[in-house]
Amino acid sequence: MKNAFLVLLTLGVTLAGAGYVSAVPTGSPAPDGVYLGISGGYELYLTREPLARAVEIGDSDAPLYLVSTIEGPVRLPGVATVHGFLPDGSAVCRLTREELLRLCGDPNLYFRRLMPVVRAPERPMPPGLFSVEGGLINELVEEVDLASIMAFDEDLAAFRTRYTTSEGNFQAQDYLAALLEEYGYEVEMDKRLFGPLSRFSVDDELVAMAGGDEINRIGECFFSNDGGEDFSFIGNSPELGDESWGGVEVFSPNTIHYAGGRFYYRSTNGGITWRKTEILDDEFNRVVTMFFFTPEVGYIFTSRGRVYRTGDGGDSWEARGMMGDIVYSAASPAGAPDTVLAAPRTGAIFRSTDGGWTWDRVYRDEYGDYCWDLVFEDGAKGLGVGGWVFVTTDAGETWERLDNPSPDRDLVSVSLLGPGEYLICNDWGGLWYTDDGGETWDDRSGGLDSVGSLITDTAYDDGRFWVLCSDYPGYSDDGGYSFTWLPFWLPDGFQGLTMTNVIGERRGTSRPDEYVYSTAHYDSTSHDSDPMELAPGANDNGSGSTALLELARVLVPYDNRRTLRFAFFDAEECWWTSWAKPAKSTATA
């Protein structure tokens, strides 16, 4: 529900019992009663006596609301209880939940639930506590304009909903960018995926990534034919499936496999055209992982434990046996594509020697730790990582657990560099190298200090070690000691689920490499209905956005020694944005 009022700290009590909502001119002595806040230049009180400009309310436990409008008188058709009107034309009424949701469809109406407001105690401010070069900033405070703040708030609320991927959210982005540019700030639209990237495959110049959003159940596949310089995507992402997991596999020069939701996609001409196959006919079942062990042989594992196999490069898929659980990773010994090792979320490793028809449990971890990734270096030796390091020398028939060089975090990925040589990493930037099959490890975590997001997958091809983060890829050509990141890889024209941080910057005059950040988030959401239809923009977080806009406006005439950045964040709750994207220049907070 949008709200054009400055929201103070409220107490969760229902205003029940007979009384009056009284409007008292601001600055007048406070009457006996409960303070409700400010509206239209008047202070509101719940009183027992009928003061001037009072509206009588009867006994009821139904919520009491103040309804205002931008233009014209308030009209509330079909509302059961309208008690009366205040001097500014606002209506005092009782609204049921059904009435409230129906009235929210009117973009001219603004709602406030009348509840007791706690007044902040007056505290004397020591002279000179806040100063700029010895001078008080009273003049800055005096420049703050309540009418300007209210105008910002009303504009943002007028977009109706600002859920991350809604039309209202896109309008809010343009509105914020236009205002910042008008004030003279350089604006950057920091665009990234709404759902994290999770799967990665590289072969020569062919690079592919898959990911998506589990909440909206949208899948996405991106591919590059020039080693990651430029990426393209498959059509329009909403038709690509309904699960952020899935799989992607590439074979040079032109073959790309992608699976997500209930579908499998294949291109044999580098992504120019695609063949789409519906693998699953159960709307509640979906692809979780897909692995190709040769250009011809691949496996798909689903959320309901079903295993599918292709032996003809994806031309056809056959349902095989049941795993009984979600599989995170799978691998096959070299030269034995019908022998498959799979690691589900039960802390176990399973093995099939007949192409996925039957499965035997060959390992169960006594602590229940998962094995997140598996790889074989030949027909016998393999290595897995998770809560521990797992090794086999007999094609996966038996496994030995070795110490985890990252004892505080699970290892999420392993890449084979050569016989006995592996690079393993955790999701927080820990990286280790071994050349003796995992007996000893060299800590190379310093190379990933520059990563700006959570690590989800890795790949190794022809001397280049690739790392996939939740929202961009990068690579190392020196074994993980240093990395080149591609944070601005998102292809132009991509219309899938994205989130965009709007950043206004003004360079400092004398210390431009030091930054002062002011931030808020401008998206909003709704737990009571479809967020694409209704979201409480002013409460979450229109008030923060309007305050930030007013700060940017007030500071326009003043020189700044340090660089100012006003950052309006989108989808601030998303876990994969918990780390900042690598900056184009070094910033000092």
C-alpha positions as CSV (number, residue, x, y, z in Angstrom):
1,M,0.0,0.0,0.0
2,K,1.4,3.3,-1.0
3,N,1.6,6.1,1.6
4,A,2.3,9.8,0.9
5,F,3.1,10.6,4.5
6,L,6.4,10.6,6.4
7,V,6.2,7.4,8.4
8,L,7.2,7.7,12.1
9,L,7.6,4.9,14.6
10,T,4.2,3.3,15.1
11,L,2.8,1.0,17.7
12,G,0.8,-2.0,16.7
13,V,-2.4,-1.2,18.5
14,T,-6.0,-1.1,17.2
15,L,-7.9,2.2,17.8
16,A,-11.1,0.9,19.3
17,G,-13.8,2.6,21.2
18,A,-15.8,5.8,20.7
19,G,-13.9,9.0,20.2
20,Y,-12.9,11.8,17.8
21,V,-10.1,12.3,15.3
22,S,-9.2,16.0,15.8
23,A,-7.1,18.2,13.6
24,V,-5.1,20.8,15.5
25,P,-3.1,23.5,13.7
26,T,0.6,22.6,13.9
27,G,2.3,24.5,16.7
28,S,-0.8,24.8,18.9
29,P,-0.9,23.3,22.4
30,A,-1.4,19.6,22.3
31,P,-4.8,18.5,23.6
32,D,-5.4,15.5,25.8
33,G,-5.4,12.5,23.6
34,V,-3.3,10.1,21.5
35,Y,-1.0,11.7,18.9
36,L,-1.5,10.2,15.4
37,G,0.9,12.3,13.3
38,I,0.6,15.1,10.7
39,S,-1.8,15.6,7.8
40,G,-2.3,18.6,5.6
41,G,-0.6,21.0,8.0
42,Y,-2.5,19.8,11.0
43,E,-1.5,17.5,13.9
44,L,-3.9,14.7,14.4
45,Y,-5.1,13.4,17.8
46,L,-7.5,10.8,19.0
47,T,-9.5,12.6,21.6
48,R,-12.5,11.9,23.9
49,E,-13.8,15.5,23.5
50,P,-15.1,16.9,20.2
51,L,-12.5,19.6,19.5
52,A,-12.7,21.9,16.5
53,R,-12.3,20.2,13.1
54,A,-13.1,16.8,14.8
55,V,-14.5,13.7,13.1
56,E,-16.5,11.4,15.4
57,I,-15.7,7.7,15.2
58,G,-17.8,5.0,16.8
59,D,-17.0,1.8,18.6
60,S,-15.3,-0.7,16.3
61,D,-12.3,-3.0,16.1
62,A,-12.0,-2.5,12.3
63,P,-8.9,-0.6,11.2
64,L,-9.2,3.1,11.0
65,Y,-7.7,4.8,7.9
66,L,-7.1,8.3,6.6
67,V,-7.6,8.5,2.8
68,S,-6.3,11.4,0.8
69,T,-6.1,12.3,-2.9
70,I,-3.9,14.4,-5.1
71,E,-6.7,16.0,-7.1
72,G,-10.3,16.7,-6.2
73,P,-12.4,15.4,-3.3
74,V,-12.0,12.0,-1.9
75,R,-14.7,9.6,-3.2
76,L,-14.9,6.1,-1.7
77,P,-17.7,4.2,-3.5
78,G,-18.9,1.1,-1.8
79,V,-17.1,1.7,1.5
80,A,-19.3,0.7,4.4
81,T,-18.1,3.2,7.1
82,V,-17.0,6.8,6.2
83,H,-17.0,8.8,9.5
84,G,-16.3,12.2,8.0
85,F,-13.7,14.6,6.5
86,L,-10.8,16.6,7.8
87,P,-10.0,20.2,6.8
88,D,-7.6,19.1,4.0
89,G,-10.4,16.9,2.5
90,S,-9.0,13.6,3.8
91,A,-11.6,11.0,4.7
92,V,-11.7,9.2,8.0
93,C,-13.1,5.7,7.5
94,R,-13.0,2.1,8.5
95,L,-11.8,-0.2,5.7
96,T,-12.0,-4.0,5.5
97,R,-9.1,-5.8,3.8
98,E,-11.3,-6.4,0.8
99,E,-12.3,-2.7,0.5
100,L,-8.6,-1.7,0.9
101,L,-7.4,-3.9,-1.8
102,R,-10.1,-2.8,-4.2
103,L,-9.5,0.9,-3.5
104,C,-5.7,0.5,-4.0
105,G,-6.5,0.2,-7.7
106,D,-7.2,4.0,-7.8
107,P,-3.9,5.7,-8.5
108,N,-5.1,9.0,-7.0
109,L,-5.8,7.7,-3.5
110,Y,-3.3,7.6,-0.7
111,F,-3.8,5.6,2.5
112,R,-2.6,5.8,6.0
113,R,-3.7,3.5,8.9
114,L,-4.3,5.7,11.9
115,M,-2.2,4.3,14.8
116,P,-0.5,5.9,17.7
117,V,2.8,7.6,16.9
118,V,5.6,7.9,19.4
119,R,7.0,11.4,19.4
120,A,10.8,11.6,19.3
121,P,12.1,13.4,22.5
122,E,13.6,16.8,21.9
123,R,17.3,16.7,22.5
124,P,19.5,19.8,22.7
125,M,22.2,19.8,20.0
126,P,25.6,21.0,21.1
127,P,26.7,24.0,19.0
128,G,29.1,23.0,16.2
129,L,28.5,19.3,16.5
130,F,27.8,19.0,12.8
131,S,30.1,21.3,10.8
132,V,31.9,21.7,7.5
133,E,35.3,23.3,7.8
134,G,34.2,24.9,11.1
135,G,31.0,26.3,9.8
136,L,27.5,25.0,10.9
137,I,25.5,23.4,8.2
138,N,22.3,25.1,9.2
139,E,22.1,26.6,5.7
140,L,22.0,23.1,4.2
141,V,19.3,22.0,6.6
142,E,17.3,25.1,5.7
143,E,17.5,24.2,2.0
144,V,15.6,20.9,2.7
145,D,12.1,21.4,1.3
146,L,9.2,19.3,2.5
147,A,7.2,20.1,-0.6
148,S,10.1,18.7,-2.7
149,I,10.2,15.6,-0.6
150,M,6.5,15.1,-0.9
151,A,6.7,15.6,-4.7
152,F,9.4,12.9,-5.0
153,D,7.3,10.6,-2.9
154,E,4.1,11.1,-4.9
155,D,6.0,10.6,-8.2
156,L,7.5,7.3,-7.1
157,A,4.2,6.1,-5.6
158,A,2.4,7.0,-8.8
159,F,4.2,4.2,-10.5
160,R,1.9,1.9,-8.5
161,T,4.3,-1.0,-8.1
162,R,8.1,-1.0,-8.1
163,Y,8.7,-4.8,-7.8
164,T,12.1,-5.5,-9.3
165,T,11.1,-6.6,-12.7
166,S,7.8,-4.8,-13.1
167,E,7.0,-2.0,-15.5
168,G,6.7,0.4,-12.6
169,N,10.3,-0.5,-11.5
170,F,11.6,0.3,-15.0
171,Q,9.8,3.7,-14.9
172,A,11.3,4.4,-11.5
173,Q,14.8,3.7,-12.9
174,D,14.3,6.3,-15.7
175,Y,12.8,8.8,-13.3
176,L,15.7,8.6,-10.9
177,A,18.3,8.7,-13.7
178,A,16.6,11.8,-15.3
179,L,16.5,13.7,-12.0
180,L,20.2,13.0,-11.2
181,E,21.2,14.0,-14.7
182,E,19.2,17.2,-14.4
183,Y,21.1,18.0,-11.2
184,G,24.4,17.6,-13.0
185,Y,25.5,14.1,-11.7
186,E,27.0,11.6,-14.1
187,V,24.6,8.6,-14.1
188,E,25.6,4.9,-14.4
189,M,22.8,2.3,-14.9
190,D,24.5,-0.8,-13.3
191,K,22.5,-3.6,-14.8
192,R,22.7,-7.2,-13.8
193,L,20.7,-10.4,-13.8
194,F,18.0,-10.8,-11.2
195,G,18.8,-14.5,-10.8
196,P,22.4,-15.8,-10.3
197,L,24.5,-17.6,-12.8
198,S,25.2,-21.1,-11.7
199,R,26.6,-23.3,-14.5
200,F,29.6,-22.9,-16.8
201,S,31.2,-24.6,-19.7
202,V,34.2,-23.6,-21.9
203,D,35.8,-25.3,-25.0
204,D,38.2,-23.2,-27.0
205,E,36.5,-19.9,-28.0
206,L,33.0,-21.3,-27.1
207,V,31.8,-20.2,-23.7
208,A,28.3,-20.7,-22.1
209,M,26.7,-19.8,-18.8
210,A,23.3,-20.8,-17.4
211,G,21.3,-19.4,-14.4
212,G,18.0,-17.9,-13.5
213,D,15.6,-17.0,-10.8
214,E,14.1,-19.6,-8.5
215,I,11.3,-17.3,-7.2
216,N,9.9,-16.5,-10.7
217,R,11.1,-19.9,-12.0
218,I,12.8,-18.4,-15.0
219,G,15.9,-19.9,-16.7
220,E,18.5,-18.1,-18.8
221,C,21.3,-19.2,-21.1
222,F,24.1,-17.0,-22.4
223,F,26.9,-17.9,-24.9
224,S,29.9,-16.4,-26.5
225,N,31.7,-17.5,-29.7
226,D,34.8,-15.3,-29.1
227,G,36.2,-16.4,-25.7
228,G,33.9,-14.2,-23.6
229,E,34.4,-10.9,-25.4
230,D,30.7,-10.7,-26.4
231,F,27.7,-12.7,-25.2
232,S,24.4,-13.5,-26.8
233,F,21.3,-15.2,-25.3
234,I,18.6,-17.6,-26.4
235,G,15.5,-15.7,-27.4
236,N,13.3,-14.4,-24.6
237,S,14.2,-15.9,-21.2
238,P,10.7,-16.4,-19.9
239,E,10.2,-19.3,-22.3
240,L,13.5,-21.0,-21.2
241,G,12.2,-22.9,-18.2
242,D,11.3,-22.6,-14.6
243,E,14.3,-23.4,-12.5
244,S,17.6,-21.5,-11.8
245,W,19.6,-24.8,-11.9
246,G,19.8,-26.9,-15.0
247,G,22.9,-27.3,-17.1
248,V,25.0,-26.1,-20.0
249,E,27.7,-27.9,-22.0
250,V,29.7,-26.8,-25.1
251,F,31.8,-28.6,-27.6
252,S,34.0,-26.6,-30.0
253,P,33.5,-25.3,-32.5
254,N,29.7,-24.8,-32.6
255,T,27.7,-27.1,-30.3
256,I,25.9,-25.7,-27.3
257,H,23.6,-27.8,-25.0
258,Y,21.3,-26.1,-22.5
259,A,18.7,-27.6,-20.2
260,G,16.3,-25.9,-17.7
261,G,12.8,-26.3,-16.5
262,R,11.2,-29.1,-18.5
263,F,13.1,-28.4,-21.7
264,Y,16.4,-29.2,-23.4
265,Y,17.9,-26.9,-26.1
266,R,20.7,-27.6,-28.6
267,S,22.4,-25.5,-31.2
268,T,24.9,-26.9,-33.7
269,N,25.8,-23.6,-35.4
270,G,27.1,-21.5,-32.5
271,G,23.7,-20.3,-31.2
272,I,22.3,-19.0,-34.5
273,T,19.4,-21.5,-34.4
274,W,18.1,-23.8,-31.6
275,R,16.2,-27.0,-31.4
276,K,13.9,-27.2,-28.3
277,T,12.8,-30.5,-26.9
278,E,10.3,-31.1,-24.0
279,I,12.0,-33.7,-21.9
280,L,9.6,-33.8,-18.9
281,D,5.9,-34.0,-19.1
282,D,5.3,-33.6,-15.4
283,E,4.7,-29.9,-14.6
284,F,6.1,-30.4,-11.1
285,N,9.3,-32.1,-12.3
286,R,12.2,-30.1,-13.7
287,V,15.8,-30.4,-14.8
288,V,18.3,-29.8,-11.9
289,T,21.6,-30.7,-13.6
290,M,22.9,-31.8,-17.0
291,F,26.3,-33.2,-17.9
292,F,27.9,-34.4,-21.1
293,F,30.8,-36.7,-20.7
294,T,31.5,-37.0,-24.5
295,P,30.0,-35.1,-27.4
296,E,27.5,-38.0,-27.8
297,V,26.8,-39.1,-24.2
298,G,25.0,-36.9,-21.7
299,Y,22.8,-37.2,-18.6
300,I,20.0,-35.2,-17.2
301,F,19.0,-35.4,-13.5
302,T,15.6,-34.0,-12.4
303,S,14.1,-32.6,-9.2
304,R,12.1,-35.8,-8.7
305,G,15.1,-38.1,-9.0
306,R,14.6,-39.3,-12.6
307,V,17.7,-39.9,-14.8
308,Y,17.6,-39.4,-18.6
309,R,20.4,-40.3,-21.0
310,T,21.3,-39.5,-24.6
311,G,23.8,-41.4,-26.7
312,D,23.4,-39.4,-29.9
313,G,24.4,-35.9,-28.8
314,G,20.9,-34.9,-27.8
315,D,18.9,-36.0,-30.8
316,S,16.9,-38.3,-28.4
317,W,16.6,-38.8,-24.6
318,E,15.6,-42.0,-22.8
319,A,14.3,-42.2,-19.2
320,R,16.6,-44.4,-17.2
321,G,16.5,-45.3,-13.5
322,M,15.6,-43.3,-10.4
323,M,18.1,-41.6,-8.0
324,G,15.5,-40.8,-5.4
325,D,17.0,-37.3,-4.7
326,I,18.3,-34.1,-6.3
327,V,21.8,-34.6,-7.8
328,Y,24.2,-31.7,-7.5
329,S,27.1,-33.1,-9.6
330,A,28.1,-36.1,-11.8
331,A,31.2,-37.4,-13.5
332,S,32.3,-40.3,-15.7
333,P,35.7,-42.0,-15.8
334,A,37.5,-41.4,-19.1
335,G,36.6,-43.9,-21.8
336,A,33.6,-45.3,-19.8
337,P,30.5,-43.2,-20.5
338,D,28.2,-45.8,-19.1
339,T,29.9,-45.6,-15.7
340,V,28.5,-42.6,-13.9
341,L,29.2,-41.2,-10.4
342,A,26.5,-38.9,-9.0
343,A,26.4,-36.9,-5.8
344,P,22.9,-36.1,-4.4
345,R,22.1,-33.9,-1.4
346,T,22.3,-36.7,1.1
347,G,26.0,-36.7,1.8
348,A,26.5,-39.8,-0.4
349,I,28.0,-40.8,-3.7
350,F,26.2,-43.2,-6.0
351,R,27.6,-45.2,-9.0
352,S,26.0,-46.7,-12.0
353,T,27.8,-49.0,-14.5
354,D,24.9,-49.5,-16.9
355,G,24.2,-46.0,-18.1
356,G,22.0,-44.9,-15.3
357,W,19.5,-47.9,-15.1
358,T,20.6,-49.0,-11.6
359,W,22.5,-47.2,-8.9
360,D,24.6,-48.4,-6.0
361,R,25.7,-46.2,-3.1
362,V,29.5,-46.4,-2.9
363,Y,30.1,-43.7,-0.2
364,R,28.2,-42.0,2.6
365,D,29.9,-39.3,4.6
366,E,29.6,-39.9,8.3
367,Y,29.0,-36.2,8.9
368,G,26.5,-35.9,6.1
369,D,28.6,-33.4,4.2
370,Y,27.7,-33.0,0.5
371,C,30.0,-33.6,-2.5
372,W,29.3,-30.5,-4.6
373,D,31.5,-31.2,-7.6
374,L,33.2,-34.3,-9.2
375,V,35.8,-34.7,-12.0
376,F,37.9,-37.7,-13.3
377,E,41.4,-37.3,-14.8
378,D,41.5,-40.7,-16.4
379,G,39.7,-44.0,-16.3
380,A,40.4,-44.6,-12.6
381,K,41.5,-41.4,-10.7
382,G,38.9,-38.9,-9.7
383,L,38.4,-36.1,-7.2
384,G,35.3,-34.6,-5.5
385,V,34.9,-31.5,-3.3
386,G,32.4,-30.4,-0.8
387,G,32.6,-30.4,3.0
388,W,35.8,-32.5,2.4
389,V,38.0,-33.6,-0.5
390,F,37.0,-37.0,-1.8
391,V,39.4,-39.1,-3.9
392,T,39.1,-42.4,-5.8
393,T,41.6,-44.5,-7.7
394,D,39.3,-47.3,-8.9
395,A,36.8,-45.5,-11.1
396,G,34.6,-44.5,-8.2
397,E,34.0,-47.9,-6.7
398,T,35.6,-46.7,-3.4
399,W,36.3,-43.2,-2.0
400,E,38.7,-41.8,0.6
401,R,38.1,-38.6,2.4
402,L,41.0,-36.1,2.7
403,D,41.2,-32.9,4.7
404,N,39.4,-29.8,3.4
405,P,41.9,-26.9,3.0
406,S,38.9,-24.6,3.5
407,P,37.7,-25.9,6.9
408,D,35.3,-23.0,7.5
409,R,33.4,-23.3,4.1
410,D,32.4,-26.0,1.8
411,L,34.3,-26.3,-1.5
412,V,32.0,-25.7,-4.4
413,S,34.0,-26.5,-7.5
414,V,37.0,-28.4,-8.8
415,S,38.8,-28.2,-12.2
416,L,41.3,-30.6,-13.7
417,L,44.5,-29.0,-15.0
418,G,46.4,-32.2,-15.8
419,P,47.5,-35.5,-14.2
420,G,47.2,-35.0,-10.4
421,E,46.7,-31.2,-10.9
422,Y,43.6,-29.6,-9.6
423,L,42.3,-26.2,-8.7
424,I,39.5,-26.1,-6.1
425,C,37.6,-23.2,-4.6
426,N,34.9,-22.2,-2.1
427,D,32.2,-19.6,-2.8
428,W,33.9,-16.8,-0.8
429,G,37.1,-16.6,-2.9
430,G,39.3,-19.3,-1.4
431,L,41.4,-21.0,-4.0
432,W,43.9,-23.9,-3.7
433,Y,46.2,-25.9,-6.1
434,T,47.5,-29.4,-5.9
435,D,49.9,-31.4,-8.1
436,D,49.8,-34.6,-6.1
437,G,46.1,-35.5,-6.3
438,G,45.0,-33.7,-3.2
439,E,47.7,-34.8,-0.7
440,T,49.0,-31.3,-0.3
441,W,47.6,-27.9,-1.3
442,D,49.1,-24.5,-2.2
443,D,46.9,-21.6,-1.1
444,R,46.3,-19.2,-4.0
445,S,43.3,-17.4,-2.5
446,G,45.0,-14.0,-3.0
447,G,44.2,-14.2,-6.7
448,L,40.5,-14.1,-5.9
449,D,40.7,-11.0,-3.7
450,S,39.4,-9.0,-6.6
451,V,36.2,-11.1,-7.0
452,G,33.1,-9.1,-6.3
453,S,30.5,-11.8,-6.0
454,L,29.9,-15.3,-4.9
455,I,31.6,-18.1,-6.8
456,T,29.3,-20.7,-8.3
457,D,31.3,-22.8,-10.8
458,T,34.7,-23.1,-12.5
459,A,36.1,-24.5,-15.8
460,Y,39.6,-25.1,-17.3
461,D,40.5,-25.1,-20.9
462,D,43.9,-24.9,-22.7
463,G,45.8,-23.1,-19.9
464,R,43.0,-20.7,-19.0
465,F,41.2,-21.1,-15.6
466,W,37.7,-19.7,-15.7
467,V,35.6,-18.7,-12.6
468,L,31.9,-18.1,-12.7
469,C,30.5,-15.7,-10.1
470,S,26.8,-15.2,-9.4
471,D,26.5,-12.4,-11.9
472,Y,29.7,-12.3,-14.1
473,P,32.6,-14.5,-15.3
474,G,36.3,-14.0,-15.1
475,Y,39.5,-15.9,-16.0
476,S,43.1,-16.4,-15.0
477,D,46.0,-17.2,-17.3
478,D,48.6,-17.8,-14.6
479,G,47.1,-20.6,-12.6
480,G,44.9,-18.5,-10.3
481,Y,47.4,-15.9,-9.1
482,S,45.6,-13.1,-10.9
483,F,42.2,-12.6,-12.6
484,T,40.6,-10.6,-15.4
485,W,36.9,-10.0,-14.7
486,L,34.1,-9.4,-17.1
487,P,31.6,-7.5,-15.0
488,F,29.9,-5.7,-17.9
489,W,29.3,-8.8,-20.0
490,L,25.4,-8.6,-20.1
491,P,24.5,-8.4,-23.8
492,D,22.7,-5.3,-25.1
493,G,19.1,-5.8,-25.8
494,F,18.6,-8.5,-23.2
495,Q,15.0,-8.2,-22.0
496,G,14.9,-11.0,-19.4
497,L,14.8,-10.6,-15.6
498,T,17.3,-7.9,-14.7
499,M,17.9,-5.5,-11.8
500,T,19.5,-2.1,-12.3
501,N,21.2,0.0,-9.7
502,V,21.0,3.7,-10.6
503,I,24.2,5.6,-9.5
504,G,24.7,9.3,-9.7
505,E,28.3,10.5,-9.3
506,R,30.1,13.9,-9.0
507,R,33.8,13.8,-9.0
508,G,35.7,15.4,-6.1
509,T,37.7,18.5,-6.7
510,S,40.8,17.6,-4.6
511,R,40.4,14.0,-3.4
512,P,38.5,12.3,-6.3
513,D,39.7,8.8,-5.4
514,E,38.0,8.9,-2.1
515,Y,34.2,8.3,-2.2
516,V,31.3,9.3,0.0
517,Y,28.3,7.0,-0.6
518,S,24.6,7.8,0.1
519,T,22.3,4.8,-0.6
520,A,18.7,3.6,-0.6
521,H,16.8,1.0,-2.4
522,Y,13.9,1.9,-4.7
523,D,12.3,-1.4,-5.4
524,S,9.4,-2.7,-3.4
525,T,7.5,-5.9,-2.9
526,S,4.2,-7.3,-1.6
527,H,3.4,-10.3,0.6
528,D,-0.4,-10.0,0.3
529,S,-0.9,-10.3,-3.4
530,D,0.9,-10.6,-6.7
531,P,3.9,-8.2,-6.4
532,M,3.5,-7.3,-10.1
533,E,0.1,-5.9,-9.3
534,L,0.5,-4.3,-5.9
535,A,3.6,-3.3,-3.9
536,P,3.9,-0.8,-1.0
537,G,6.4,1.4,-2.7
538,A,6.3,4.4,-0.3
539,N,6.8,2.2,2.8
540,D,9.5,0.0,1.2
541,N,11.5,2.1,0.3
542,G,10.0,5.2,-1.2
543,S,10.8,7.3,1.9
544,G,14.5,6.4,1.6
545,S,14.6,7.1,-2.1
546,T,12.9,10.5,-1.6
547,A,15.3,11.4,1.2
548,L,18.3,10.5,-1.1
549,L,16.9,12.5,-4.0
550,E,16.4,15.5,-1.7
551,L,20.0,15.2,-0.5
552,A,21.3,15.1,-4.1
553,R,19.2,18.2,-4.9
554,V,20.4,20.2,-1.8
555,L,24.1,19.5,-2.5
556,V,24.0,20.7,-6.1
557,P,25.4,24.2,-5.4
558,Y,28.2,23.1,-3.2
559,D,31.7,21.9,-4.2
560,N,32.8,18.5,-2.9
561,R,36.4,17.5,-2.3
562,R,35.7,13.8,-2.3
563,T,33.7,12.1,-5.0
564,L,30.0,11.8,-4.2
565,R,28.0,8.8,-5.2
566,F,24.2,8.5,-4.8
567,A,23.3,4.8,-5.2
568,F,19.7,3.7,-5.6
569,F,19.8,-0.1,-5.3
570,D,17.4,-2.6,-6.9
571,A,16.5,-5.9,-5.3
572,E,18.6,-5.2,-2.2
573,E,17.6,-8.4,-0.5
574,C,19.1,-10.7,-3.1
575,W,21.9,-12.9,-1.7
576,W,24.0,-12.9,-4.9
577,T,24.4,-9.1,-4.6
578,S,25.8,-9.3,-1.1
579,W,29.3,-8.4,-2.5
580,A,29.8,-5.3,-4.6
581,K,30.6,-5.6,-8.2
582,P,34.3,-4.6,-9.0
583,A,34.4,-0.9,-9.4
584,K,35.8,0.8,-12.5
585,S,38.1,2.8,-10.2
586,T,39.4,2.2,-6.7
587,A,37.0,3.5,-4.0
588,T,37.8,4.3,-0.4
589,A,34.8,4.3,1.9
